[in-house]
Every structure is written in C-alpha cells, then in structure tokens.
Amino acid sequence: MCRNIRTLHNFEPPATSEEVHAAALQYVRKVAGTTKPSQANAEAFDRAVHEIAHVTQHLLEDLVSAAPPKNREVEAAKARERARLRYG
C-alpha cells in the first residue's frame, strides 16, 4: 500500500470528502504509475479518482467497528513519534 494513503475508518470526526478524495487520488497515482496523467489519459484518470472516492465513501459508511473511534490528534502524535524514532 502507498504510504501516503492513511486509514480513514473509525475516526471521530469521520473522514471528510476531501480526505477520501485525497486517498483515491493517491491510489490512482500509484496504480497508474504517474502523478500527472497525459492529456490523452486525463479523463480516464479523473474518472477513476471520482469513482474510487465514491466507492470508498460508501465503504466507510457501511463499515462497523466494536472499537471506540480513534482520536485524530492522538493518532497524529503517535505517527510523529514513530517518524522521529525512525528518522531521528
């Protein structure tokens, strides 16, 4: 999985449409092997991002969890600490 795609499930507040779109964009970039498609591929690229974001939003709405929702600030602090330990 692309390291730039973050977990979006089970957070309070829930993932925003912007976060879902950003994850879909990262996924399509990874699969396509490019960050910016050519003009010939731009329509297919944009359509894929839109469709994946749409399906992802439905997935997030349908998922259930017995675990309590995670706090974004706490999870971000944990990630910063992991990065600090990894990269010094």
C-alpha positions in Angstrom: 0.0 0.0 0.0 1.1 3.5 -0.7 2.5 5.1 2.5 0.6 8.3 1.7 -2.8 6.7 2.0 -4.0 6.9 5.5 -6.5 4.8 7.4 -9.9 6.6 7.2 -12.1 4.2 9.1 -13.2 4.6 12.7 -12.2 8.2 13.4 -14.1 10.9 15.3 -15.0 13.0 13.5 -15.4 10.8 10.4 -13.3 11.2 7.3 -14.1 14.2 5.2 -14.9 14.0 1.5 -11.5 15.8 0.9 -9.7 13.1 2.8 -11.5 10.4 0.8 -10.7 12.2 -2.5 -7.0 12.5 -1.5 -6.8 8.8 -0.7 -8.4 8.0 -4.0 -6.0 10.3 -5.9 -3.0 8.6 -4.2 -4.3 5.2 -5.1 -4.9 6.1 -8.8 -1.5 7.7 -9.0 0.1 4.6 -7.6 -1.7 2.2 -9.9 -1.2 4.4 -12.9 2.5 5.0 -12.1 2.2 8.7 -12.6 1.4 11.8 -10.6 0.1 13.7 -13.5 -1.6 12.0 -16.5 -1.0 13.0 -20.1 -3.8 14.9 -21.8 -4.8 11.7 -23.5 -5.3 9.9 -20.2 -6.6 12.8 -18.1 -10.3 12.0 -18.5 -9.8 8.3 -17.5 -7.6 9.3 -14.6 -10.1 11.8 -13.3 -13.0 9.4 -13.7 -11.1 6.7 -11.8 -10.4 9.1 -8.9 -14.0 10.1 -8.8 -15.3 6.5 -8.9 -12.9 5.3 -6.3 -13.7 8.2 -4.0 -17.4 7.4 -4.4 -17.0 3.7 -3.6 -14.6 4.5 -0.7 -17.2 6.8 0.8 -19.8 4.1 0.6 -17.4 1.6 2.2 -16.6 3.9 5.1 -20.4 4.5 5.7 -21.1 0.7 5.7 -18.2 -0.5 7.9 -18.9 -1.2 11.6 -16.5 -1.5 14.4 -16.8 -2.6 18.0 -13.7 -0.5 18.9 -14.2 3.1 20.1 -13.4 5.8 17.5 -9.8 6.9 17.3 -8.8 10.5 18.1 -7.1 12.2 15.2 -4.8 14.3 17.3 -3.6 11.3 19.3 -3.1 9.2 16.2 -1.1 12.0 14.5 1.1 12.4 17.6 1.8 8.6 17.5 2.7 8.9 13.9 5.1 11.8 14.5 6.8 9.9 17.3 7.2 6.8 15.1 8.7 9.1 12.4 11.0 10.8 14.9 12.3 7.4 16.1 12.7 6.1 12.5 14.4 9.1 11.0 15.9 10.7 14.1 
